[in-house]
Amino acid sequence: MANLDTSLRLTSFTQMASPRPLFIFLPGLDGTGLSLQAQLGGLDLLFNVRCLSISHSNRSGWDELTEQTATLIKIEQDRCPGQMTIICGESFGGCLALSLISRFPDLCDQLILVNPASSARQQLWIHPCSVLSRFLPEPLYKLSTLSLCDLLIASHRVCKPMKRRLLSAMQSMGPENAAWRLSLLKQFDVDEFAVHRSPPSTLILVSDADRLLPSRSEAFRLTSHLPGATTLVLPESGHACLLENQVDLSAILYNWR
């Protein structure tokens, strides 16, 4: 077993209960799993819910991050062997999920990608943002998150308390940590992955009103790597769709499964 990095851990949101499937959530850029917390009310009735927490101090590259995450998931699987495992990756976490199934194709039974950020390296903004972010003074960095927050969400679909929590999570990262995560997205190239065997069931959940990334077109590109994947389009949702009151992930998964 690999030595575990303490800046990376799986947080339990429910007690392990058989025979519920194991639901592993891989969070977005801030590494907090705020989107999962917004959806927990329905998920905790169906699954043993775990969320990957990525500390702001974590400076792992994709290979190390993938290996460490796989180790943590296998530990959870060993605690209740034979249960179905579902991996759900949102945005940055979607890239990590793709890396996981490329290197560990037997790790999960179902894969869910929510607006995966696998197209980020092709966007013109990714390089200057990853370079400039680390040089921003803290006050200016916090100011910049206000604009980014507006790009992440469909504002009229997210309640004010959740907007404040999202902004707080973004600002807590700090400029150097944000720059590191952006640099990882700049490096991520899904075309380099050889997905020899995709999970039996794969759902790609994308927002048609995503102003940050071309998530809908990326979903159709990903189907060449994930044969048989189902794509579900949320017509009015923004990039951080799981924060929206109108999106019920547990209902979507119940109908899909």
Summary of the structure (lengths in Angstrom):
residues: 257
radius of gyration: 17.0
end to end distance: 32.6
largest distance: 49.7
contacts: 858
relative contact order: 0.16
helix: 47%
strand: 16%
